[in-house]
Amino acid sequence: MIEFIAETGSTNADLAARIERGEQLAEGHWLVADRQTAGRGRQGRAWFDGSGNFMGSTWVAASLGDPPLPSLALVAGLALHAASSEWLDPVHIAFLKWPNDLMIGGAKLAGILLERAGGGVVVGIGVNLAVAPAIDARETAALADYGAEPERDHFAHTLAVAFGRELALWRSEGLAPLIARWLAAAHPPGTHLAVGEPGEIPIRGTFAGLDPQGALILDLADGTRQTIHAGEVRLA
């Protein structure tokens, strides 16, 4: 179910285009590239395509009765956490940061991008396996810095299996168990966070968990609590 290609602009864009053309891709089909020339993250940011890193996308078809589609970011996060943890040494523990990052300490190890396509969602994932890119104003990390460097194809298979398992649980059990598992893999309650797009005055508070729909809850300094449905979230 994993299609490997040497180079493309964006695996997300490729899968979306194929779906929009009416190609019948089975759920669980992954497109993984050795190199992306136009990879991107949130807000259209470029995604570094270092040699040996993982760049891939899969498609989830929306079905009647599914939980809200944005919660697929939590599904992908749990799959990423499980797959990456297999290669980390016992001293270093990766953790999830809402809504779409896998971190080690203050450094970003992997990211997730959801995009609607046809009757479902393309889930794009980038993981620094071998090389941690230099990104302005952001610390990054690679799995190779903290343990054994995964062989890309092996990692792809491990991630695909983990994603399929979490997707099945998402459908069969719903959001509450998913959120509980996500919280167990996230930074602890009380972690200081700042929420706001670049150039905005951020909302600052401490992590108070997720609401029943998977939105972020912040405890603010004035004693109030705010629910965040979207935005750039940073460790503060």
N, C-alpha and C positions, 0 to 999 in steps of 0.2 A: 504493500500500500504506500510505499515511499518512492517518489519519483525524484531522482537526482539529476541535476543539470549543472553544466559548467559555469554559465554566466547568464544573468538576466538583469533587467532594470530593477524589478521588485517582485518577489514571490507573491506578495499580497495582490499587487496589481494584475499579475498574470492569472492567478486563480479567479479573481473577480471578473476579469474579461472573459475567461472561458465559461464561467457560470452564466454571465449575461448573454453569451452567444447561444446558450442552451445546451452546452456540453453536460452530459450526465456523469458528474463525478460522484463516486461513492463517498459517503461520510466515512472519515478515517483516512482519506487520501491526503498525503502530504507532498508538498513540492519543496525541495531543499536545494539551495544553490551553493556552489563553491564561492561565487562572487556575485555581489549585487552592485550595479552601477548607480542605482537611484533608490536605494533602501531608505526608509524613513521611520521616524517614531512619532510621538505626539506633536501636534501643531506643525506637522510637515518637516520636523527636524531630520537632518541627514543621519543615517545609521551607518557607522563605520563597518566596513566589510573585511576586516583583517583575515589573513590567510589562516585556516585552521579553526575559525570560529563557526558557530552554527547560525544559519539564516534560513528560516523555513516558515511555511504557512500551511494551514489546513482549513477545511470548510466544515461548518456545522449547519445542517439543514434545520430550520425552525419547524417544530411540530406542535400540534394542538396540545395544550396542557403543559408545555415546557415552562420552567421558571423564566423570569425576565432575561432577555438576551444579554444585557450588559453584565449580568452575573457570570458570563463565560470568562470574564477577566479573572474571577476568583478560581474558576475551574483550571484555567491555564496556569495561574500562579501556583496552585497546589501541585500540578503536574511538574512544573519547573522545579519547585522545591524538592520534590521526591527524586527527580532525575539527577539534579545537581548534587544532592547530598551523598550520592553513591561515590562521588570522587573527592569529597572533602576529607581532610584529615580530622581526627577527633577533636582537635583544639578549636577549629574554626567552624562556626555554625552560620549558615545562611538564613535570612529571615525575609518575610514578605513585607512590602510597604504598599499601602493602598494608593492607587487602584491597580498598578501594573508593573511594579518593579520587584526584582529579587536583589537583595543587598547582602554584603558582608561588611560588618562594621558600618562606616559611613560611605562605603563605595558601592556603586551600581555594578552588578554582575550580569543582569539580564533584564530585558524589557518585553512588553506585550503590547500589540496594537490590534484592536478590533475594528473591522470595517464591514458595513452591511453590503451584501451582494445577493441579488436574486431573492430567494425566499429564505435567506439565512445570514450567516456571519462568517467572514474570513478572519481567522485568528493567526496573526503573524507573531513570531517569536524570534528574538535575537539573543544569543548567549555568547559571552566572551569565554571561549574555551581555552584558547592559546594566547591571545593578545588582548590587553586592556587598552582601549583607545584613549588618546588625549582629547578631552572635551573641556571647553572653557567653563570655568566655574562649577565643575562637577568632578568628583573623585570616581574613578572606575577601577574595576578589578577583573581578573581572569581566574578561572578555576585552576589553571596551571600554577598560579602564584601560591596556592594553598594546599595542594595535594598533587595527585597524578593528573597529567593532562589527558583528558578524554580523547579518544579517536573519534572524529566527527561523525562517521557513519554509525558507530556503536552508540554514541550519544543520541543520535536521531532516533534509533530504534527504541532506546530506553525511554525517551521523551514521548514517543508515539504511544507506547504501551501505557505509560502513566496517564497520558491525556485521555485515552480511551476508557481507562478505568474510572477516572474522575467524572468524565462525561456521563457514563452509565449511572453513577451514583447521583449526579445532578438531576437526571431524569427520574430515577426511581425513588429517591428519598426527598428531593426538594431542597429548598434553600437553607433551612435551619441546620441540618447536619453539615452541609457544606460550609456555612459560615463558622460553625464551631471548629471544624478542622482548619479553616483558614486562620482563625484567631490563634490557634495553637502553634501555627507556623509563623506568626507575625511578630513584630517587635512588641514589647510588653505594654500593658496599660500604663499611662502616665508618661509615655515617650513624648517629648516636645516636638511639635510639628508646626510648619508654616504652610499655608495654602494660598495660592494666588499665582496668576500667570506673570511672566516676566514684565516688569514695568508697573505692575499693580502693587498697592500697599497690601501686604499679606495679612490674612487672618491667622493669628497665633493662638495655640492652645495645646492641650495635652490629649493624647489618644485615649478615647473612652470606648473603643470597640466599633462595631458596625450595627446598623439598624436591621430590622427583619428583611429589608429588601437589599441589603448589602452596601448601603451608603455609609460613609465615614461619619463618626460622631466625635466632636471635639468638645472638651471642657475648656471654657474660656476663663481668663483671669478674673473677670467680674462675677464669676459664679454661675453664669448661664451656660447652656449647652447648645451647640449648633450642629445641624446635620449638613454634610457636604455631599452633593450628588455628582459633582465633576470638578476638576481643577488640577493644577500642578501642586503636588504635595512634596515637601522637602523635610528632611530631618533638621530640626532647629537647635 
